[in-house]
Amino acid sequence: MNRHISSHGARTGPRRRHRVAGAGSTVAAFLAFGMAPLATAPAAQADFDDLFDFSWLSDMLNPADAAPLDLDPGAALGSEFDMTSFIGQWFYEPLHAGMQWWITNPFGELINNSINDLSGMYLIGNGADGTLLNPDGGDGGLWFGDGGDGWTSDLPGIDGGDGGAAIGFFGNGGDGGAGGIGADGGAGGAGATWMGNGGVGGVGGAGGNGGDGGAAVGWFFGNGGIGGAGGEGIAGSFANGGTGNGGAGGNGGAGGTGGTMYGNGGNGGKAGVGGDGAAGTSVNVNGGNGGVGGNGGAAGTNFWQNGQAGIGANGAAGGNGGDAFKDANGDFLGNGGNGGAGGAGGGDGAAGSSSVGGSPGAGAAGGNGGQGLTGGNGGTGGKGADAGDGVGGTGGVGGDGGAGVAKGGTGGTGGVSGASTGFNDGVAGGDGGRGGDASGAAGVQGVGGNGGTGGAGGISVAGQSGAGGNGGDGGNGGTDDDTIQTFGGNGGAGGKGGATNVGVAGNGGNGGNGGNGTVGAGGGLLSGTHAAGGTGGAGGGPTATNSSGIGGIGGNGGNGGSGTGWRDVNGDVFTDAPGTVYSVGGNGGNGGTGGALLGGTGNAGGDGGNGGNGATSGVSVGGNGGNGGTSQIGTGGHGGDGGDGTTTGGNGGNGGNGGGTTSAVTEARGGDGGNGGESAGVQAPTSSLNLASHGGNGGNGGNSSTNAVRFGTGGGNGGDGGAGHLGADGGKGGNGGSGGTAGAAPNMGGNGGNGGSAEAGNGGTGGTGGTGGTGIAGTAGESPEAGAGTDGGKGGTGGIGGNGGTGGTSNTGNGGQGGTAGTGGTGGQGGGGGRGGTDSAGNGLDGGNGGTGGDGGAPGVAGAGGTSTSGADGAAGNAGVDGTGGTGGSGGSGGNGVAGVDGASSATGVGGDGTAGGNGGNGGEGGTGGTSGTGLGGRGGGAGGGGAGGAGGNGGSGGTDSDGVGYDGGTGAAGGNGGEAGNAGQGGLGAGGTQGQGGFGTNGGRGGVGGNGGAGGDGIGPANSAGDGGDAGAGGNGGTGSPNLSNPGGGSGGDGAAGGVGGAGGDGTGNAAGGDGGTGGDGGDGGPSRFPGDGGTGGAGGAAGTSTPDGTPGNPGSAGTDGQPGPVIP
C-alpha cells in the first residue's frame, strides 16, 4: 500500500512491524471501530452518549462471557488498581496491535488502499519513515495509523529526524531518529487525538542531546514518549590539533506529556557521561580536562489527575581529568587535568496537579582529577532537581582531587540537593570530594590537596530539611620516606543545612578531616594552614523573614590530621641535633553556626574538631582543638580537644557562645571549652621554632546570651589543662564563660577548668570562673489613662559566679595555683514606675514608684591549689566578690492636669465663668538600689517628675440685652498647680554597710496659666452702660523639685505660671457709659528646690471701654501681682 508522506516531505518506504501474538482476536473489534466512519448514520433517536459507551470492551476482552467487566483491583491486578495502566494494557495495546495487523497484512492493505483512493485522502495507514533526503517521519492517516520514525543520522553534526505525528483518532507517534556524532536526536512524534502514545525521542550522537519524547495529545488516553538518551561525551585527544579536553555529555530529552483523561507523562531521557580528558604527551605534557556530564531529561507531566508524571532522569557523571605525561623514568612532567562537573538531575514536571506521582532526578558525581606534578581538581557534583510534588533529587558528590608530587588536587564541591514540597523531607546535599595525595620528592615538599566543600541540603517547606553534605577529607602527604617534608591537606567545609519555613531545618554537614603527612601541619616549615579539619556547615535557617520552624544544628568541625615524623637529617632546623624527628598535628576545624529562625526556634552550634596528634617519637606538637560553633538561639558548641605531642600538647578549642531563648525548655548556654592535649615531656633541641615542653591549655567556655529579649541559661565550663609528663608543666585550665543575661532563674558563670597535672614539672593553674549572669530587669509599671501609675517590679538577682578551677597536681614539682572565683552577676534593674493618668475632675494622678534593683549575685568558690608529693602545694585561688546591685527603677511621672473649660459667651446676658485647671500629679519615688554582700550596692533610681498644672479656663464674653444694657464678662479661672517631683531612690547596701550612689532628682511640675477674663458687653443709649470686663484667673504655682541623693544639685522647682489678662470693658454707644476693664490675674509662685522655680508674671488689666463724646468712658483694669520665686531648699 502507499504510505503517507508528511508535510516534512518524507519519501515512501517500507516499514517493518512485528506482529503481536493473539492480535487476530482484536481484528473484529478494530474493524467495528475503524469502519464506523463509513457506515450509515445512526437513527435520529440515538443518544449522543452512546458514542462514549464502552460496554463493548467486556465482549472484546472475553467474547465467551459478556458479563460486566470486574474492576476489582484485588481480582484483576493483585495490587493497587491503576486505571491508566489497565486501559493501556487491556484496551489500547490490543486495539493498537490489531490496527497494525490490519494495516500491514495484504488483505487490510487492499481494503485500506480502496478507502484512501475513494476518499482522495490518506485516512488509514502509517506514516513513512524518514530518509536522508526527508529526515522527518511522515504523519499517520487521518483516521488511524502511526507516525513514521525519524531518520537515523550517520553523518557527523547532522541531527536525527523527528518522528511523524499520528494525526488521526488512533495511533502512536513515530520515534525520533538518532543523531550523528555531536548532533541531537530527533523529537518523538505526537500521539493521536483520541488514543495514542507519543513517540520515543531519538538518541543523541556522541555529545549530542537526546530528542524530546512526543506528547500524547489524545483526549481519552495516551502516554507521553520517553525522552531520548544524550550521547556520551567524546574522549579528549591531542591528535590533529585537539585540546585534549573531553567532550561534554549530551543532555537527556524531556519526556512527553500524557493524555487528557488518562495517561502518564514520559520518563526523561538518560544523560550522557562526560568524556575523559586525554593523558599528556611529550608535546602536551599536561593532562586534558574531563568533560561536563549531561543533564538528565525532565519528566513529562500528566495532563490531568488520572495518571502520573514521569521520572526525571539522573544527571551523568563528569569525565575524569587526564594524567600528566611521564618521562622514561616514570616522573611526571606536567599537571593533571581537572575533572568535569557532574550533570544536574531532570525535573519531575511543572508544579500543580499535572506533576502528581513524578520523581526528580539526582545530580551526578563530578569527575576525578588527573595525576601529575600538581594533581587536577575534582569536578563539582551536579545539582539535584527540585520536586514539583514530593521529595527533591539528591545532589551529586564532588570528584576526588588527583594525586600530585608537589600538590594534590582540590576535591570537588558537592552538589546542592533539590527542594521538597509540603511535608516531604528534604535530602542531604552531596559530599565534597577528597583532596588528592601528594608524594613529595627529594627537595620538593609535598602538600595534600584540600577536601571539597559539601553541598547544601535540600529545602523542605514543612518537613525535615536535608542535612548539608560532609566536607571531603584532605589528601595525605606521602609518608613512605621520612626524609621528605610532606603536609596534609585541609578538610573541606561542611555544607549548609537546608532551610525551612514551618518545619525543621537541616543540620549542617560535618567538616572533613585534615590529611596526614610526615610533618603534618606547617609547623613553621611551610606557611599557611595545613592538615586542618574543615569547618562544620551552618545549620539551616529560614526560607522567609519570620519563619516559625526549628533551626538546624551546626555541623561538627573535622579533626586535624596527624604528623608521622620528618627526619631532619642534616640539622637544617634542629642545628644542634641532626637526625631529630619532627611532626605537628593539624588544628581541628571550627563547629558550624547553629541555625536560627527568628519567628521560631534556633538550635545548637556544632562542636569543634579535635586537634591532630603529633608522632609518638621525636619532637612533636599536638594540634589545637577547633572552636565550638556559636548559636544565635540555642547552645554553643563545645570546643575540640587539643592533640597530644611528645613536646607540646595542643590547646583546647574555645566553646561557642550561646544564644538567647524565650523558652524555659530550650538550653541556651555557652559551650564547654575543649581539654588541652598531653605532653610526653620531651625537651626540644635548639631551633628557630621556639618549642617549649608543656601540656596544652584548656579552652575557654563560651559566653551565654546578653540579649535583652532572649535570655541565656549559663556560661560554658573551661576545659582542663593537658597533663605534662616527665619535666613538662601541666597546661592551664580554661576560663569559664560569662552567664549572660538571666531569664526567670539567675544564670551561673561557667566553672574554670582544672590545671593539668605534672610529674616533675609544675601543675597547671586552674582557670578563672566566669562572671554570673545579670539579673532580669523588673517589669515596668503600667500607665492607665484614668488611674495612678503602678509601681515597677523588682529586678532579678544576679547569677552566681563560676568556681575557679583546681590547680594541677605534681609529684616532685610544685602544685598549680587554684583559679580565681568568678564574680557574681549584677542584679537586674528595677522596673520603672508607670506614668500617672487623670481623674474625672481633670487633676493629674501620681506616678508609680520605681522598682527595687535586684541583689548582686554571690561569687563562685575559689579553686583549691594543687597538691604536690614532694614539692610545694599550690596556693588557693583568689576569692570572688558579690555582683553589683541592680539600679533602682525610675519613678513614674505625675499626670498632667487637664485645662479648664472656657466659660460660655452670651449674646444677651452675663458671660460664663471659666473652670479651674487641674493640678499636676506628683512624681513617683525612685526605686532603691539592689544590695551586694561584698560588692557595690546598686544606684538608686531617678525620681519621677511632677505633672504640669492645667491652664485655667477663659471667661466668656458678656452680651447686650434688648434694652441696650451691656452685661459683664465672665471671670477667668485659676491655672492648676504643678505636681511635686518624687524623691530619688536610695543607693543599695554594699560591702561593709556602704551604700551605692543615690538616684538623681528631677523637676517639679510647671503651674498652669491663669484664664483670661471675658470681655464686657457693649452698652447702647444714654441711660445705659456697657458691661465690665471679667477678672482674670491667677497662674498656678510651680511644683517642688527633688534633690540628688549622691551629688550636689537636683531637680529644679517648677516655674509659676503667668496670670491671665483681664477682660476688656464693653464700649458705650449713643451716650452710654463704657465698661471697666477686668483685673489681671496674679502670677503663680515658683516651686521650692535647690534650684527654685521662677515666679509667674502677673496678668495685665483689661482695657477700658470707650464711649461717645457725651458718654463716660470706663476705667482700665488693674494688673495682677507677680508671683514669688520659690524658696531655696539646702
Sequence and secondary structure as in RCSB ss.txt:
>XXXX:A:sequence
MNRHISSHGARTGPRRRHRVAGAGSTVAAFLAFGMAPLATAPAAQADFDDLFDFSWLSDMLNPADAAPLDLDPGA
ALGSEFDMTSFIGQWFYEPLHAGMQWWITNPFGELINNSINDLSGMYLIGNGADGTLLNPDGGDGGLWFGDGGDG
WTSDLPGIDGGDGGAAIGFFGNGGDGGAGGIGADGGAGGAGATWMGNGGVGGVGGAGGNGGDGGAAVGWFFGNGG
IGGAGGEGIAGSFANGGTGNGGAGGNGGAGGTGGTMYGNGGNGGKAGVGGDGAAGTSVNVNGGNGGVGGNGGAAG
TNFWQNGQAGIGANGAAGGNGGDAFKDANGDFLGNGGNGGAGGAGGGDGAAGSSSVGGSPGAGAAGGNGGQGLTG
GNGGTGGKGADAGDGVGGTGGVGGDGGAGVAKGGTGGTGGVSGASTGFNDGVAGGDGGRGGDASGAAGVQGVGGN
GGTGGAGGISVAGQSGAGGNGGDGGNGGTDDDTIQTFGGNGGAGGKGGATNVGVAGNGGNGGNGGNGTVGAGGGL
LSGTHAAGGTGGAGGGPTATNSSGIGGIGGNGGNGGSGTGWRDVNGDVFTDAPGTVYSVGGNGGNGGTGGALLGG
TGNAGGDGGNGGNGATSGVSVGGNGGNGGTSQIGTGGHGGDGGDGTTTGGNGGNGGNGGGTTSAVTEARGGDGGN
GGESAGVQAPTSSLNLASHGGNGGNGGNSSTNAVRFGTGGGNGGDGGAGHLGADGGKGGNGGSGGTAGAAPNMGG
NGGNGGSAEAGNGGTGGTGGTGGTGIAGTAGESPEAGAGTDGGKGGTGGIGGNGGTGGTSNTGNGGQGGTAGTGG
TGGQGGGGGRGGTDSAGNGLDGGNGGTGGDGGAPGVAGAGGTSTSGADGAAGNAGVDGTGGTGGSGGSGGNGVAG
VDGASSATGVGGDGTAGGNGGNGGEGGTGGTSGTGLGGRGGGAGGGGAGGAGGNGGSGGTDSDGVGYDGGTGAAG
GNGGEAGNAGQGGLGAGGTQGQGGFGTNGGRGGVGGNGGAGGDGIGPANSAGDGGDAGAGGNGGTGSPNLSNPGG
GSGGDGAAGGVGGAGGDGTGNAAGGDGGTGGDGGDGGPSRFPGDGGTGGAGGAAGTSTPDGTPGNPGSAGTDGQP
GPVIP
>XXXX:A:secstr
   B  TT            TTGGGGHHHHHHHHTGGGS    TT  GGGGG  THHHHHH TT  S     HHH
HTSSS  HHHHHIIIIIHHHHHHHHHHHHSHHHHHHHHHHHHHHTS  BS B    SSS S     SSB      
    STT          SSB          TT          SSB          TT           SSB    
             GGG                  SSB                   SSS S              
  SSSSS   B              B TTS B S                SSGGGTT B            EEE 
            SSS             EEEE            B TT              B  BTTB EE   
         BSSSB            B  S TTS EE            BSSSB            BSSBS TTS
SSS  S          BSSTT  SB            B  EEETT SSSTTSTTEEEEE         B   TTS
B              SSSEEE         BSSS          BSSB            BS SSS         
   B      S TT    B             SSSB            B TT B           B  SS     
       BSSS            B          TTS                      BSSS            
            B TTS B                       BSSS                             
      SSS                       SSS                        B TTS B         
             B GGG B                       EESTT B                 B SSSS B
 B               EETT B               BSB                 TTS              
  B  
